[in-house]
């Protein structure tokens, strides 16, 4: 079984629709959406990012929207 999720890609002002299966990680979704390597995936505004290797199937809603944003390096 799979879910479809809309990935809003910051800085590119586009939305990519990605099919997510039960084994998909945040890194997999970013790759399928065509995001640059330094992007992170967020479940929503004001929420912590998914871990790069985190399985996200159970944390997303079919037809929902998630955010892809460049990583912020805070030193």
PyMOL Python script that loads the backbone (N, CA, C, O; Angstrom):
from pymol import cmd

cmd.read_pdbstr("""\
ATOM      1  N   UNK A   1       0.849  -1.185   0.000  1.00  0.00           N
ATOM      2  CA  UNK A   1       0.000   0.000   0.000  1.00  0.00           C
ATOM      3  C   UNK A   1       0.888   1.241   0.000  1.00  0.00           C
ATOM      4  O   UNK A   1       1.980   1.226   0.569  1.00  0.00           O
ATOM      5  N   UNK A   2       0.432   2.291  -0.623  1.00  0.00           N
ATOM      6  CA  UNK A   2       1.222   3.514  -0.666  1.00  0.00           C
ATOM      7  C   UNK A   2       0.334   4.728  -0.443  1.00  0.00           C
ATOM      8  O   UNK A   2      -0.893   4.655  -0.510  1.00  0.00           O
ATOM      9  N   UNK A   3       0.998   5.847  -0.174  1.00  0.00           N
ATOM     10  CA  UNK A   3       0.321   7.127  -0.003  1.00  0.00           C
ATOM     11  C   UNK A   3       0.947   8.107  -0.996  1.00  0.00           C
ATOM     12  O   UNK A   3       2.106   7.964  -1.386  1.00  0.00           O
ATOM     13  N   UNK A   4       0.170   9.085  -1.389  1.00  0.00           N
ATOM     14  CA  UNK A   4       0.687  10.163  -2.217  1.00  0.00           C
ATOM     15  C   UNK A   4       0.759  11.402  -1.337  1.00  0.00           C
ATOM     16  O   UNK A   4      -0.174  11.713  -0.597  1.00  0.00           O
ATOM     17  N   UNK A   5       1.883  12.101  -1.430  1.00  0.00           N
ATOM     18  CA  UNK A   5       2.082  13.284  -0.620  1.00  0.00           C
ATOM     19  C   UNK A   5       2.628  14.393  -1.513  1.00  0.00           C
ATOM     20  O   UNK A   5       3.403  14.136  -2.434  1.00  0.00           O
ATOM     21  N   UNK A   6       2.221  15.620  -1.233  1.00  0.00           N
ATOM     22  CA  UNK A   6       2.697  16.782  -1.976  1.00  0.00           C
ATOM     23  C   UNK A   6       3.850  17.412  -1.217  1.00  0.00           C
ATOM     24  O   UNK A   6       3.709  17.782  -0.051  1.00  0.00           O
ATOM     25  N   UNK A   7       4.982  17.531  -1.876  1.00  0.00           N
ATOM     26  CA  UNK A   7       6.180  18.095  -1.253  1.00  0.00           C
ATOM     27  C   UNK A   7       6.367  19.515  -1.780  1.00  0.00           C
ATOM     28  O   UNK A   7       6.657  19.709  -2.961  1.00  0.00           O
ATOM     29  N   UNK A   8       6.205  20.492  -0.917  1.00  0.00           N
ATOM     30  CA  UNK A   8       6.433  21.899  -1.293  1.00  0.00           C
ATOM     31  C   UNK A   8       7.920  22.172  -1.142  1.00  0.00           C
ATOM     32  O   UNK A   8       8.479  22.020  -0.056  1.00  0.00           O
ATOM     33  N   UNK A   9       8.552  22.570  -2.220  1.00  0.00           N
ATOM     34  CA  UNK A   9      10.000  22.738  -2.243  1.00  0.00           C
ATOM     35  C   UNK A   9      10.335  24.222  -2.129  1.00  0.00           C
ATOM     36  O   UNK A   9      10.113  24.992  -3.064  1.00  0.00           O
ATOM     37  N   UNK A  10      10.868  24.609  -0.981  1.00  0.00           N
ATOM     38  CA  UNK A  10      11.198  26.009  -0.708  1.00  0.00           C
ATOM     39  C   UNK A  10      12.288  26.495  -1.661  1.00  0.00           C
ATOM     40  O   UNK A  10      13.237  25.774  -1.970  1.00  0.00           O
ATOM     41  N   UNK A  11      12.125  27.726  -2.113  1.00  0.00           N
ATOM     42  CA  UNK A  11      13.103  28.337  -2.996  1.00  0.00           C
ATOM     43  C   UNK A  11      12.885  28.009  -4.463  1.00  0.00           C
ATOM     44  O   UNK A  11      13.436  28.682  -5.334  1.00  0.00           O
ATOM     45  N   UNK A  12      12.096  26.991  -4.747  1.00  0.00           N
ATOM     46  CA  UNK A  12      11.805  26.609  -6.117  1.00  0.00           C
ATOM     47  C   UNK A  12      10.349  26.896  -6.465  1.00  0.00           C
ATOM     48  O   UNK A  12       9.947  26.814  -7.626  1.00  0.00           O
ATOM     49  N   UNK A  13       9.562  27.236  -5.436  1.00  0.00           N
ATOM     50  CA  UNK A  13       8.151  27.562  -5.603  1.00  0.00           C
ATOM     51  C   UNK A  13       7.426  26.538  -6.476  1.00  0.00           C
ATOM     52  O   UNK A  13       6.681  26.885  -7.393  1.00  0.00           O
ATOM     53  N   UNK A  14       7.668  25.273  -6.163  1.00  0.00           N
ATOM     54  CA  UNK A  14       6.941  24.218  -6.865  1.00  0.00           C
ATOM     55  C   UNK A  14       6.557  23.137  -5.879  1.00  0.00           C
ATOM     56  O   UNK A  14       7.109  23.038  -4.783  1.00  0.00           O
ATOM     57  N   UNK A  15       5.604  22.333  -6.293  1.00  0.00           N
ATOM     58  CA  UNK A  15       5.139  21.222  -5.475  1.00  0.00           C
ATOM     59  C   UNK A  15       5.291  19.949  -6.293  1.00  0.00           C
ATOM     60  O   UNK A  15       4.820  19.866  -7.428  1.00  0.00           O
ATOM     61  N   UNK A  16       5.953  18.959  -5.708  1.00  0.00           N
ATOM     62  CA  UNK A  16       6.136  17.660  -6.354  1.00  0.00           C
ATOM     63  C   UNK A  16       5.250  16.649  -5.640  1.00  0.00           C
ATOM     64  O   UNK A  16       5.250  16.578  -4.412  1.00  0.00           O
ATOM     65  N   UNK A  17       4.504  15.875  -6.399  1.00  0.00           N
ATOM     66  CA  UNK A  17       3.691  14.812  -5.819  1.00  0.00           C
ATOM     67  C   UNK A  17       4.509  13.528  -5.856  1.00  0.00           C
ATOM     68  O   UNK A  17       4.982  13.106  -6.910  1.00  0.00           O
ATOM     69  N   UNK A  18       4.667  12.913  -4.681  1.00  0.00           N
ATOM     70  CA  UNK A  18       5.520  11.732  -4.535  1.00  0.00           C
ATOM     71  C   UNK A  18       4.704  10.590  -3.951  1.00  0.00           C
ATOM     72  O   UNK A  18       3.899  10.787  -3.040  1.00  0.00           O
ATOM     73  N   UNK A  19       4.919   9.406  -4.482  1.00  0.00           N
ATOM     74  CA  UNK A  19       4.292   8.210  -3.927  1.00  0.00           C
ATOM     75  C   UNK A  19       5.221   7.636  -2.867  1.00  0.00           C
ATOM     76  O   UNK A  19       6.412   7.443  -3.109  1.00  0.00           O
ATOM     77  N   UNK A  20       4.664   7.366  -1.690  1.00  0.00           N
ATOM     78  CA  UNK A  20       5.449   6.919  -0.539  1.00  0.00           C
ATOM     79  C   UNK A  20       4.961   5.547  -0.113  1.00  0.00           C
ATOM     80  O   UNK A  20       3.776   5.362   0.161  1.00  0.00           O
ATOM     81  N   UNK A  21       5.879   4.577  -0.057  1.00  0.00           N
ATOM     82  CA  UNK A  21       5.503   3.256   0.439  1.00  0.00           C
ATOM     83  C   UNK A  21       5.956   3.112   1.885  1.00  0.00           C
ATOM     84  O   UNK A  21       6.544   4.034   2.450  1.00  0.00           O
ATOM     85  N   UNK A  22       5.687   1.969   2.475  1.00  0.00           N
ATOM     86  CA  UNK A  22       5.950   1.763   3.903  1.00  0.00           C
ATOM     87  C   UNK A  22       7.426   1.776   4.275  1.00  0.00           C
ATOM     88  O   UNK A  22       7.758   1.912   5.452  1.00  0.00           O
ATOM     89  N   UNK A  23       8.315   1.639   3.303  1.00  0.00           N
ATOM     90  CA  UNK A  23       9.754   1.626   3.592  1.00  0.00           C
ATOM     91  C   UNK A  23      10.429   2.962   3.309  1.00  0.00           C
ATOM     92  O   UNK A  23      11.625   3.107   3.560  1.00  0.00           O
ATOM     93  N   UNK A  24       9.699   3.930   2.797  1.00  0.00           N
ATOM     94  CA  UNK A  24      10.286   5.214   2.402  1.00  0.00           C
ATOM     95  C   UNK A  24      10.824   5.985   3.597  1.00  0.00           C
ATOM     96  O   UNK A  24      10.208   6.033   4.662  1.00  0.00           O
ATOM     97  N   UNK A  25      11.980   6.580   3.390  1.00  0.00           N
ATOM     98  CA  UNK A  25      12.579   7.460   4.387  1.00  0.00           C
ATOM     99  C   UNK A  25      12.472   8.897   3.899  1.00  0.00           C
ATOM    100  O   UNK A  25      12.091   9.147   2.756  1.00  0.00           O
ATOM    101  N   UNK A  26      12.807   9.830   4.766  1.00  0.00           N
ATOM    102  CA  UNK A  26      12.804  11.238   4.366  1.00  0.00           C
ATOM    103  C   UNK A  26      13.755  11.444   3.191  1.00  0.00           C
ATOM    104  O   UNK A  26      13.437  12.190   2.265  1.00  0.00           O
ATOM    105  N   UNK A  27      14.911  10.798   3.217  1.00  0.00           N
ATOM    106  CA  UNK A  27      15.879  10.927   2.128  1.00  0.00           C
ATOM    107  C   UNK A  27      15.300  10.418   0.813  1.00  0.00           C
ATOM    108  O   UNK A  27      15.528  11.022  -0.235  1.00  0.00           O
ATOM    109  N   UNK A  28      14.565   9.330   0.854  1.00  0.00           N
ATOM    110  CA  UNK A  28      13.926   8.775  -0.340  1.00  0.00           C
ATOM    111  C   UNK A  28      12.928   9.767  -0.927  1.00  0.00           C
ATOM    112  O   UNK A  28      12.902   9.982  -2.139  1.00  0.00           O
ATOM    113  N   UNK A  29      12.123  10.360  -0.085  1.00  0.00           N
ATOM    114  CA  UNK A  29      11.104  11.311  -0.536  1.00  0.00           C
ATOM    115  C   UNK A  29      11.768  12.550  -1.136  1.00  0.00           C
ATOM    116  O   UNK A  29      11.334  13.044  -2.177  1.00  0.00           O
ATOM    117  N   UNK A  30      12.811  13.049  -0.489  1.00  0.00           N
ATOM    118  CA  UNK A  30      13.532  14.204  -1.021  1.00  0.00           C
ATOM    119  C   UNK A  30      14.100  13.902  -2.404  1.00  0.00           C
ATOM    120  O   UNK A  30      14.025  14.731  -3.312  1.00  0.00           O
ATOM    121  N   UNK A  31      14.661  12.720  -2.553  1.00  0.00           N
ATOM    122  CA  UNK A  31      15.225  12.324  -3.841  1.00  0.00           C
ATOM    123  C   UNK A  31      14.137  12.223  -4.910  1.00  0.00           C
ATOM    124  O   UNK A  31      14.306  12.730  -6.019  1.00  0.00           O
ATOM    125  N   UNK A  32      13.029  11.574  -4.583  1.00  0.00           N
ATOM    126  CA  UNK A  32      11.926  11.424  -5.540  1.00  0.00           C
ATOM    127  C   UNK A  32      11.343  12.783  -5.940  1.00  0.00           C
ATOM    128  O   UNK A  32      10.876  12.954  -7.066  1.00  0.00           O
ATOM    129  N   UNK A  33      11.371  13.741  -5.018  1.00  0.00           N
ATOM    130  CA  UNK A  33      10.835  15.076  -5.291  1.00  0.00           C
ATOM    131  C   UNK A  33      11.815  15.932  -6.088  1.00  0.00           C
ATOM    132  O   UNK A  33      11.462  17.019  -6.545  1.00  0.00           O
ATOM    133  N   UNK A  34      13.047  15.446  -6.256  1.00  0.00           N
ATOM    134  CA  UNK A  34      14.048  16.193  -7.014  1.00  0.00           C
ATOM    135  C   UNK A  34      14.691  17.319  -6.240  1.00  0.00           C
ATOM    136  O   UNK A  34      15.124  18.311  -6.825  1.00  0.00           O
ATOM    137  N   UNK A  35      14.757  17.175  -4.923  1.00  0.00           N
ATOM    138  CA  UNK A  35      15.339  18.212  -4.076  1.00  0.00           C
ATOM    139  C   UNK A  35      16.860  18.121  -4.060  1.00  0.00           C
ATOM    140  O   UNK A  35      17.418  17.034  -4.207  1.00  0.00           O
ATOM    141  N   UNK A  36      17.535  19.259  -3.882  1.00  0.00           N
ATOM    142  CA  UNK A  36      18.987  19.240  -3.711  1.00  0.00           C
ATOM    143  C   UNK A  36      19.385  18.425  -2.471  1.00  0.00           C
ATOM    144  O   UNK A  36      18.578  18.233  -1.562  1.00  0.00           O
ATOM    145  N   UNK A  37      20.621  17.955  -2.448  1.00  0.00           N
ATOM    146  CA  UNK A  37      21.115  17.071  -1.384  1.00  0.00           C
ATOM    147  C   UNK A  37      21.091  17.709   0.002  1.00  0.00           C
ATOM    148  O   UNK A  37      21.015  16.993   1.000  1.00  0.00           O
ATOM    149  N   UNK A  38      21.155  19.022   0.086  1.00  0.00           N
ATOM    150  CA  UNK A  38      21.235  19.685   1.395  1.00  0.00           C
ATOM    151  C   UNK A  38      19.865  20.079   1.957  1.00  0.00           C
ATOM    152  O   UNK A  38      19.797  20.907   2.866  1.00  0.00           O
ATOM    153  N   UNK A  39      18.781  19.507   1.440  1.00  0.00           N
ATOM    154  CA  UNK A  39      17.440  19.826   1.933  1.00  0.00           C
ATOM    155  C   UNK A  39      17.024  18.876   3.039  1.00  0.00           C
ATOM    156  O   UNK A  39      17.485  17.737   3.115  1.00  0.00           O
ATOM    157  N   UNK A  40      16.125  19.381   3.910  1.00  0.00           N
ATOM    158  CA  UNK A  40      15.511  18.583   4.966  1.00  0.00           C
ATOM    159  C   UNK A  40      14.016  18.531   4.709  1.00  0.00           C
ATOM    160  O   UNK A  40      13.463  19.380   4.009  1.00  0.00           O
ATOM    161  N   UNK A  41      13.369  17.529   5.281  1.00  0.00           N
ATOM    162  CA  UNK A  41      11.933  17.347   5.092  1.00  0.00           C
ATOM    163  C   UNK A  41      11.220  17.591   6.418  1.00  0.00           C
ATOM    164  O   UNK A  41      11.588  17.021   7.445  1.00  0.00           O
ATOM    165  N   UNK A  42      10.206  18.436   6.384  1.00  0.00           N
ATOM    166  CA  UNK A  42       9.450  18.799   7.575  1.00  0.00           C
ATOM    167  C   UNK A  42       7.996  18.359   7.432  1.00  0.00           C
ATOM    168  O   UNK A  42       7.421  18.481   6.351  1.00  0.00           O
ATOM    169  N   UNK A  43       7.391  17.849   8.511  1.00  0.00           N
ATOM    170  CA  UNK A  43       5.977  17.475   8.447  1.00  0.00           C
ATOM    171  C   UNK A  43       5.059  18.692   8.373  1.00  0.00           C
ATOM    172  O   UNK A  43       3.924  18.575   7.911  1.00  0.00           O
ATOM    173  N   UNK A  44       5.523  19.848   8.815  1.00  0.00           N
ATOM    174  CA  UNK A  44       4.718  21.064   8.782  1.00  0.00           C
ATOM    175  C   UNK A  44       5.483  22.238   9.351  1.00  0.00           C
ATOM    176  O   UNK A  44       6.605  22.088   9.835  1.00  0.00           O
ATOM    177  N   UNK A  45       4.879  23.394   9.290  1.00  0.00           N
ATOM    178  CA  UNK A  45       5.490  24.614   9.818  1.00  0.00           C
ATOM    179  C   UNK A  45       5.582  24.503  11.333  1.00  0.00           C
ATOM    180  O   UNK A  45       4.683  23.972  11.985  1.00  0.00           O
ATOM    181  N   UNK A  46       6.680  25.011  11.887  1.00  0.00           N
ATOM    182  CA  UNK A  46       6.924  25.001  13.329  1.00  0.00           C
ATOM    183  C   UNK A  46       7.027  23.592  13.909  1.00  0.00           C
ATOM    184  O   UNK A  46       6.712  23.375  15.079  1.00  0.00           O
ATOM    185  N   UNK A  47       7.467  22.639  13.096  1.00  0.00           N
ATOM    186  CA  UNK A  47       7.695  21.272  13.564  1.00  0.00           C
ATOM    187  C   UNK A  47       9.136  20.875  13.257  1.00  0.00           C
ATOM    188  O   UNK A  47       9.755  21.415  12.340  1.00  0.00           O
ATOM    189  N   UNK A  48       9.656  19.940  14.019  1.00  0.00           N
ATOM    190  CA  UNK A  48      11.021  19.469  13.799  1.00  0.00           C
ATOM    191  C   UNK A  48      11.096  18.650  12.516  1.00  0.00           C
ATOM    192  O   UNK A  48      10.116  18.013  12.129  1.00  0.00           O
ATOM    193  N   UNK A  49      12.257  18.664  11.851  1.00  0.00           N
ATOM    194  CA  UNK A  49      12.383  17.900  10.608  1.00  0.00           C
ATOM    195  C   UNK A  49      12.390  16.399  10.866  1.00  0.00           C
ATOM    196  O   UNK A  49      12.717  15.935  11.958  1.00  0.00           O
ATOM    197  N   UNK A  50      12.018  15.656   9.827  1.00  0.00           N
ATOM    198  CA  UNK A  50      12.179  14.209   9.881  1.00  0.00           C
ATOM    199  C   UNK A  50      13.673  13.909   9.868  1.00  0.00           C
ATOM    200  O   UNK A  50      14.452  14.641   9.257  1.00  0.00           O
ATOM    201  N   UNK A  51      14.069  12.837  10.539  1.00  0.00           N
ATOM    202  CA  UNK A  51      15.450  12.377  10.424  1.00  0.00           C
ATOM    203  C   UNK A  51      15.665  11.866   9.006  1.00  0.00           C
ATOM    204  O   UNK A  51      14.752  11.293   8.412  1.00  0.00           O
ATOM    205  N   UNK A  52      16.833  12.060   8.470  1.00  0.00           N
ATOM    206  CA  UNK A  52      17.123  11.689   7.078  1.00  0.00           C
ATOM    207  C   UNK A  52      16.798  10.219   6.798  1.00  0.00           C
ATOM    208  O   UNK A  52      16.269   9.894   5.735  1.00  0.00           O
ATOM    209  N   UNK A  53      17.108   9.339   7.738  1.00  0.00           N
ATOM    210  CA  UNK A  53      16.867   7.912   7.559  1.00  0.00           C
ATOM    211  C   UNK A  53      15.591   7.432   8.256  1.00  0.00           C
ATOM    212  O   UNK A  53      15.363   6.230   8.394  1.00  0.00           O
ATOM    213  N   UNK A  54      14.780   8.369   8.685  1.00  0.00           N
ATOM    214  CA  UNK A  54      13.542   8.034   9.391  1.00  0.00           C
ATOM    215  C   UNK A  54      12.462   7.560   8.414  1.00  0.00           C
ATOM    216  O   UNK A  54      12.208   8.203   7.395  1.00  0.00           O
ATOM    217  N   UNK A  55      11.835   6.434   8.736  1.00  0.00           N
ATOM    218  CA  UNK A  55      10.686   5.966   7.956  1.00  0.00           C
ATOM    219  C   UNK A  55       9.521   6.898   8.268  1.00  0.00           C
ATOM    220  O   UNK A  55       9.197   7.108   9.436  1.00  0.00           O
ATOM    221  N   UNK A  56       8.887   7.460   7.236  1.00  0.00           N
ATOM    222  CA  UNK A  56       7.888   8.503   7.478  1.00  0.00           C
ATOM    223  C   UNK A  56       6.460   8.096   7.141  1.00  0.00           C
ATOM    224  O   UNK A  56       5.533   8.878   7.350  1.00  0.00           O
ATOM    225  N   UNK A  57       6.270   6.901   6.629  1.00  0.00           N
ATOM    226  CA  UNK A  57       4.942   6.463   6.169  1.00  0.00           C
ATOM    227  C   UNK A  57       3.859   6.684   7.233  1.00  0.00           C
ATOM    228  O   UNK A  57       2.784   7.194   6.919  1.00  0.00           O
ATOM    229  N   UNK A  58       4.128   6.311   8.468  1.00  0.00           N
ATOM    230  CA  UNK A  58       3.135   6.422   9.538  1.00  0.00           C
ATOM    231  C   UNK A  58       2.923   7.857  10.015  1.00  0.00           C
ATOM    232  O   UNK A  58       1.982   8.129  10.760  1.00  0.00           O
ATOM    233  N   UNK A  59       3.794   8.776   9.590  1.00  0.00           N
ATOM    234  CA  UNK A  59       3.701  10.160  10.045  1.00  0.00           C
ATOM    235  C   UNK A  59       3.139  11.108   9.001  1.00  0.00           C
ATOM    236  O   UNK A  59       3.062  12.315   9.231  1.00  0.00           O
ATOM    237  N   UNK A  60       2.745  10.566   7.848  1.00  0.00           N
ATOM    238  CA  UNK A  60       2.168  11.416   6.815  1.00  0.00           C
ATOM    239  C   UNK A  60       0.745  10.964   6.495  1.00  0.00           C
ATOM    240  O   UNK A  60       0.354   9.833   6.781  1.00  0.00           O
ATOM    241  N   UNK A  61      -0.011  11.866   5.900  1.00  0.00           N
ATOM    242  CA  UNK A  61      -1.396  11.606   5.536  1.00  0.00           C
ATOM    243  C   UNK A  61      -1.486  11.514   4.015  1.00  0.00           C
ATOM    244  O   UNK A  61      -0.895  12.329   3.307  1.00  0.00           O
ATOM    245  N   UNK A  62      -2.213  10.537   3.519  1.00  0.00           N
ATOM    246  CA  UNK A  62      -2.418  10.414   2.079  1.00  0.00           C
ATOM    247  C   UNK A  62      -3.049  11.697   1.548  1.00  0.00           C
ATOM    248  O   UNK A  62      -4.088  12.135   2.040  1.00  0.00           O
ATOM    249  N   UNK A  63      -2.417  12.292   0.546  1.00  0.00           N
ATOM    250  CA  UNK A  63      -2.904  13.546  -0.026  1.00  0.00           C
ATOM    251  C   UNK A  63      -2.460  14.779   0.734  1.00  0.00           C
ATOM    252  O   UNK A  63      -2.827  15.897   0.374  1.00  0.00           O
ATOM    253  N   UNK A  64      -1.667  14.587   1.791  1.00  0.00           N
ATOM    254  CA  UNK A  64      -1.209  15.706   2.611  1.00  0.00           C
ATOM    255  C   UNK A  64      -0.052  16.450   1.985  1.00  0.00           C
ATOM    256  O   UNK A  64       0.398  16.117   0.889  1.00  0.00           O
ATOM    257  N   UNK A  65       0.426  17.462   2.690  1.00  0.00           N
ATOM    258  CA  UNK A  65       1.527  18.293   2.217  1.00  0.00           C
ATOM    259  C   UNK A  65       2.631  18.312   3.269  1.00  0.00           C
ATOM    260  O   UNK A  65       2.373  18.445   4.466  1.00  0.00           O
ATOM    261  N   UNK A  66       3.856  18.178   2.795  1.00  0.00           N
ATOM    262  CA  UNK A  66       5.033  18.306   3.655  1.00  0.00           C
ATOM    263  C   UNK A  66       5.983  19.309   3.013  1.00  0.00           C
ATOM    264  O   UNK A  66       5.810  19.671   1.849  1.00  0.00           O
ATOM    265  N   UNK A  67       6.975  19.757   3.757  1.00  0.00           N
ATOM    266  CA  UNK A  67       7.853  20.824   3.299  1.00  0.00           C
ATOM    267  C   UNK A  67       9.289  20.342   3.116  1.00  0.00           C
ATOM    268  O   UNK A  67       9.812  19.611   3.958  1.00  0.00           O
ATOM    269  N   UNK A  68       9.919  20.743   2.032  1.00  0.00           N
ATOM    270  CA  UNK A  68      11.340  20.503   1.805  1.00  0.00           C
ATOM    271  C   UNK A  68      12.042  21.861   1.870  1.00  0.00           C
ATOM    272  O   UNK A  68      11.716  22.778   1.116  1.00  0.00           O
ATOM    273  N   UNK A  69      13.001  21.973   2.777  1.00  0.00           N
ATOM    274  CA  UNK A  69      13.642  23.252   3.061  1.00  0.00           C
ATOM    275  C   UNK A  69      15.145  23.047   3.139  1.00  0.00           C
ATOM    276  O   UNK A  69      15.590  22.006   3.622  1.00  0.00           O
ATOM    277  N   UNK A  70      15.957  24.022   2.673  1.00  0.00           N
ATOM    278  CA  UNK A  70      17.415  23.886   2.824  1.00  0.00           C
ATOM    279  C   UNK A  70      17.794  23.764   4.295  1.00  0.00           C
ATOM    280  O   UNK A  70      17.206  24.413   5.160  1.00  0.00           O
ATOM    281  N   UNK A  71      18.788  22.919   4.562  1.00  0.00           N
ATOM    282  CA  UNK A  71      19.269  22.753   5.932  1.00  0.00           C
ATOM    283  C   UNK A  71      19.862  24.058   6.426  1.00  0.00           C
ATOM    284  O   UNK A  71      20.481  24.807   5.670  1.00  0.00           O
ATOM    285  N   UNK A  72      19.660  24.316   7.714  1.00  0.00           N
ATOM    286  CA  UNK A  72      20.233  25.507   8.324  1.00  0.00           C
ATOM    287  C   UNK A  72      21.363  25.064   9.236  1.00  0.00           C
ATOM    288  O   UNK A  72      21.156  24.274  10.157  1.00  0.00           O
ATOM    289  N   UNK A  73      22.548  25.571   8.979  1.00  0.00           N
ATOM    290  CA  UNK A  73      23.702  25.248   9.821  1.00  0.00           C
ATOM    291  C   UNK A  73      23.861  26.354  10.862  1.00  0.00           C
ATOM    292  O   UNK A  73      24.167  27.501  10.537  1.00  0.00           O
ATOM    293  N   UNK A  74      23.648  25.980  12.110  1.00  0.00           N
ATOM    294  CA  UNK A  74      23.777  26.945  13.201  1.00  0.00           C
ATOM    295  C   UNK A  74      25.055  26.621  13.957  1.00  0.00           C
ATOM    296  O   UNK A  74      25.189  25.557  14.561  1.00  0.00           O
ATOM    297  N   UNK A  75      25.970  27.543  13.912  1.00  0.00           N
ATOM    298  CA  UNK A  75      27.263  27.342  14.598  1.00  0.00           C
ATOM    299  C   UNK A  75      27.402  28.243  15.787  1.00  0.00           C
ATOM    300  O   UNK A  75      28.422  28.205  16.475  1.00  0.00           O
TER     301      UNK A  75
END
""", "prot")
cmd.dss("prot")
cmd.show_as("cartoon", "prot")
cmd.util.cbc("prot")
cmd.orient("prot")
